[in-house]
Amino acid sequence: MRAILESYDNELTPSEHSPQLSRRMREAEEMVQKMHAHNAELEAQLSQVLEEVGTQKQRADMLEVELKSLKSQECTAAHSTFITTEEVKALRLKIEELEAERGHLEEENKSLEMKLEKLTLQGDYDRSKTKVLHFSMNPASLAKQQRKDEQHQLQEECEKLREMVRVLEGGGSIPENLEIVGSLQSPQEVAELKKQVESAELKNQRLKEVFQTKIQEFRKVCYTLTGYQIDITTENQYRLTSMYAEHQGDCLLFKASSSSGGKMQLLETEFSLTIRELIDLHLLHQDSIPAFLSAVTLELFSRQTCA
């Protein structure tokens, strides 16, 4: 560009060169001034931007400090809240334990009060605070002893009177040891005692009759329900006869190992030899006497039906 300008200047005449240079000089100066103004304006804008950046940085630093402070406060609050929650749980557990202990103590207190009241009603007392004086001639003790003596005397007289009544009923004479008692009793009292004895004997007789009737009724019910008539042959030995027996002598004998009848054993009879299979199955294998008796009943019933 400089060479082009120089060639262009060389072509100009001296008269034409000076105005051209002056004009170019002015244009260059104007451009330089514009550049300086633009640079100044850019420098001002840059300074303003730098100031804003600094302000924003300070604000960011302040916000960061505030954020750290808030985070630390939040952590502290969360930690304190956690500690408070744990303390509340511990206190609740402690309160529940204390309430349970209080309820237990109240129950023990009530129980002790009831025991104390019971002991008080029974005549108990605190020996460390109360002193009991006993009379040498205690009326209560004398009354008890007197009642005991009278009761013993009445029992002896009653035995003698019963003996005298038995002798009189037998038509014999009153022994000498009973004559004193008989002389002390009036005829009315003797008759009253005799009536009491007769009433007692009549009552015992009626009880025996009722007992025999109930026994017969129970035997009939057992025979109807189970199909077996149960008889006691000897001590702890029982004979069972089925209502479906083919012969009168067909029976089963059981013997109890004790008087309570806890363990029963089947004894051999002529009829038991004919039902060996049922014995092996129900008694030896299944160990069930009710099942054995039921099977025998069904077997005898089927025999009669088939016949």
C-alpha positions in Angstrom: 0.0 0.0 0.0 2.8 2.3 0.8 4.4 1.6 -2.7 1.1 2.3 -4.3 0.7 5.5 -2.5 4.2 6.6 -3.3 3.6 5.8 -7.0 0.4 7.7 -6.8 2.2 10.6 -5.2 5.0 10.5 -7.7 2.5 11.0 -10.5 1.2 14.1 -8.8 2.7 17.4 -9.4 4.1 19.4 -6.5 1.2 21.7 -6.8 -1.2 18.9 -6.5 0.8 17.0 -3.8 0.5 19.3 -0.9 -3.3 19.6 -0.8 -3.6 15.9 -1.2 -1.3 15.2 1.7 -3.0 17.8 3.9 -6.3 16.2 3.2 -5.0 12.7 3.9 -3.3 14.1 7.0 -6.6 15.4 8.3 -8.4 12.2 7.5 -5.7 10.3 9.4 -5.9 12.6 12.4 -9.7 12.3 12.4 -9.4 8.6 12.3 -6.9 8.6 15.1 -9.1 10.8 17.2 -12.0 8.5 16.5 -9.9 5.5 17.5 -8.8 7.3 20.7 -12.4 8.1 21.5 -13.5 4.6 20.7 -10.6 3.2 22.9 -11.6 5.6 25.7 -15.2 4.5 25.4 -14.1 0.8 25.4 -11.8 1.4 28.4 -14.8 3.1 30.2 -17.0 0.2 29.4 -14.3 -2.3 30.5 -13.9 -0.4 33.7 -17.6 -0.5 34.3 -17.8 -4.2 33.5 -14.8 -4.9 35.8 -16.5 -2.9 38.6 -19.7 -4.9 38.0 -17.8 -8.2 38.0 -16.1 -7.2 41.2 -19.4 -6.3 42.7 -21.0 -9.6 41.6 -18.0 -11.5 42.9 -18.3 -9.8 46.3 -22.0 -10.6 46.3 -21.2 -14.2 45.3 -18.7 -14.4 48.1 -21.2 -13.0 50.5 -23.9 -15.5 49.3 -21.4 -18.3 49.6 -20.6 -17.3 53.2 -24.3 -17.1 54.0 -24.9 -20.5 52.3 -22.1 -22.1 54.4 -23.6 -20.4 57.5 -27.1 -21.7 56.7 -25.7 -25.2 56.0 -23.9 -25.2 59.3 -27.0 -24.0 61.1 -29.1 -26.7 59.3 -26.6 -29.4 60.4 -26.7 -28.1 63.9 -30.5 -28.0 63.9 -30.7 -31.5 62.4 -28.3 -32.9 65.0 -30.1 -31.2 67.8 -33.4 -32.5 66.4 -32.0 -36.0 66.3 -30.7 -35.7 69.9 -34.1 -34.3 71.0 -35.9 -37.2 69.3 -33.7 -39.8 71.0 -34.2 -38.1 74.3 -37.9 -38.1 73.9 -37.9 -41.8 73.0 -35.8 -42.6 76.1 -38.0 -40.5 78.3 -41.1 -42.2 77.0 -39.6 -45.6 77.7 -38.6 -44.5 81.1 -42.2 -43.2 81.7 -43.7 -46.5 80.6 -41.3 -48.4 82.9 -42.2 -46.2 85.8 -45.9 -46.6 85.1 -45.6 -50.4 85.0 -43.6 -50.3 88.2 -46.2 -48.1 89.8 -49.0 -50.4 88.8 -47.1 -53.4 90.2 -46.5 -51.6 93.4 -50.1 -50.6 93.7 -51.1 -54.3 93.2 -48.6 -55.3 95.9 -49.9 -52.6 98.2 -53.5 -53.7 97.7 -52.5 -57.3 98.3 -50.7 -56.4 101.5 -53.6 -54.3 102.7 -56.0 -57.2 102.1 -53.6 -59.6 104.0 -53.3 -57.1 106.8 -57.1 -56.7 107.0 -57.5 -60.5 106.9 -55.0 -60.9 109.7 -56.7 -58.1 111.7 -60.1 -59.9 111.3 -58.5 -63.1 112.4 -57.4 -61.4 115.6 -53.8 -60.9 114.7 -51.8 -58.0 116.1 -48.4 -56.4 116.1 -46.5 -58.0 118.8 -43.9 -55.2 119.0 -46.7 -52.6 119.8 -49.4 -54.7 121.5 -49.1 -56.7 124.6 -51.7 -59.4 125.4 -52.6 -60.4 128.9 -54.0 -63.8 129.5 -56.3 -64.5 132.6 -55.3 -67.4 134.7 -59.0 -68.3 134.9 -60.1 -67.4 131.4 -63.9 -67.6 131.0 -63.6 -68.7 127.4 -61.2 -71.5 128.2 -63.4 -72.6 131.1 -66.4 -72.7 128.8 -64.6 -74.7 126.2 -63.4 -77.2 128.7 -66.9 -77.5 130.3 -68.5 -78.0 126.9 -65.9 -80.7 126.0 -66.6 -82.5 129.3 -70.3 -82.4 128.7 -70.0 -83.6 125.2 -67.8 -86.5 126.4 -70.3 -87.4 129.1 -73.3 -87.3 126.7 -71.5 -89.6 124.3 -70.9 -92.1 127.1 -74.5 -92.0 128.1 -75.7 -92.3 124.5 -73.5 -95.5 124.1 -74.9 -97.0 127.3 -78.5 -96.2 126.3 -78.0 -97.8 122.9 -76.6 -100.9 124.6 -79.6 -101.0 127.0 -82.0 -100.6 124.0 -80.4 -103.6 122.3 -80.6 -105.7 125.5 -84.3 -104.7 125.9 -85.1 -105.6 122.3 -83.4 -108.9 122.7 -85.6 -109.6 125.8 -82.8 -109.9 128.2 -82.2 -108.3 131.5 -80.5 -105.0 132.0 -76.8 -105.4 133.1 -75.8 -103.9 136.4 -73.5 -101.3 134.6 -76.6 -100.1 132.6 -79.1 -100.1 135.5 -77.7 -96.8 136.8 -78.2 -95.2 133.4 -81.6 -96.7 133.0 -82.7 -95.4 136.4 -81.6 -92.0 135.4 -83.6 -92.0 132.1 -87.4 -91.7 132.2 -89.6 -94.1 130.2 -90.5 -91.4 127.8 -86.8 -90.8 127.0 -86.3 -94.5 126.5 -89.3 -94.7 124.1 -88.0 -91.7 122.2 -84.6 -93.3 121.8 -86.2 -96.5 120.7 -88.2 -94.6 118.0 -85.0 -93.0 116.8 -83.3 -96.3 116.5 -86.2 -97.8 114.6 -86.3 -94.8 112.3 -82.6 -95.1 111.6 -82.9 -98.8 110.8 -85.9 -98.2 108.6 -84.0 -95.5 106.7 -81.1 -97.8 106.2 -83.4 -100.5 104.9 -85.0 -98.1 102.4 -81.6 -97.0 101.3 -80.6 -100.6 100.7 -83.8 -101.2 98.6 -83.2 -98.1 96.6 -79.6 -99.1 96.0 -80.6 -102.5 94.9 -83.2 -101.1 92.5 -80.7 -98.7 91.0 -78.2 -101.5 90.6 -80.7 -103.6 88.7 -81.7 -100.7 86.6 -78.1 -99.9 85.7 -77.4 -103.6 84.8 -80.4 -103.6 82.5 -79.3 -100.4 80.8 -75.8 -101.7 80.3 -77.2 -104.9 78.9 -79.4 -103.0 76.5 -76.8 -100.6 75.3 -73.7 -102.8 75.2 -75.4 -106.2 74.5 -73.5 -107.8 77.4 -74.6 -109.0 80.8 -71.8 -108.3 83.3 -71.6 -110.5 86.4 -69.0 -110.6 89.2 -67.9 -114.2 89.7 -65.1 -113.7 92.2 -63.0 -110.8 93.4 -61.7 -108.7 90.5 -63.1 -111.2 88.0 -66.0 -110.4 85.7 -68.1 -112.6 83.3 -69.5 -111.1 80.1 -72.4 -112.9 78.4 -73.6 -111.6 75.0 -77.3 -111.3 74.2 -76.5 -113.0 70.9 -74.7 -115.9 72.4 -75.5 -119.2 70.7 -75.2 -121.3 73.9 -75.8 -120.3 77.5 -72.2 -121.2 78.5 -70.7 -118.9 75.8 -69.1 -116.2 77.8 -65.9 -114.1 78.2 -64.0 -113.8 81.5 -61.9 -110.8 82.3 -59.7 -110.3 85.4 -58.7 -106.9 86.7 -55.1 -106.5 87.8 -56.2 -104.3 90.7 -59.4 -103.3 92.6 -59.5 -100.0 90.6 -59.9 -102.0 87.3 -57.2 -100.1 85.5 -55.8 -103.1 83.5 -58.0 -106.0 82.3 -56.9 -109.4 81.1 -58.9 -111.9 79.1 -59.0 -115.4 80.6 -59.3 -118.5 78.4 -62.7 -120.1 78.1 -64.2 -122.6 75.6 -65.9 -119.7 73.8 -62.7 -117.6 73.6 -61.0 -120.5 71.7 -63.5 -120.1 68.9 -62.7 -116.4 68.3 -59.0 -116.6 68.2 -58.7 -114.4 65.1 -60.6 -111.5 66.8 -58.4 -111.8 69.9 -55.2 -111.6 67.8 -56.5 -108.6 65.8 -58.2 -106.5 68.5 -56.4 -107.4 71.7 -52.9 -108.4 70.7 -52.5 -106.1 67.7 -54.8 -103.1 68.4 -54.9 -103.4 72.2 -58.5 -102.4 72.4 -61.1 -104.2 74.5 -64.1 -102.1 73.3 -63.2 -102.9 69.7 -62.9 -106.6 70.6 -66.3 -106.7 72.3 -67.9 -104.9 69.4 -66.4 -107.3 66.9 -67.6 -110.3 69.0 -71.1 -108.7 69.0 -71.1 -108.3 65.3 -69.8 -111.8 64.7 -72.5 -113.4 66.9 -75.2 -111.2 65.4 -74.1 -112.2 61.8 -74.2 -115.9 62.8 -77.8 -115.6 64.1 -78.8 -113.6 61.0 -77.3 -116.2 58.6 -78.8 -119.0 60.6 
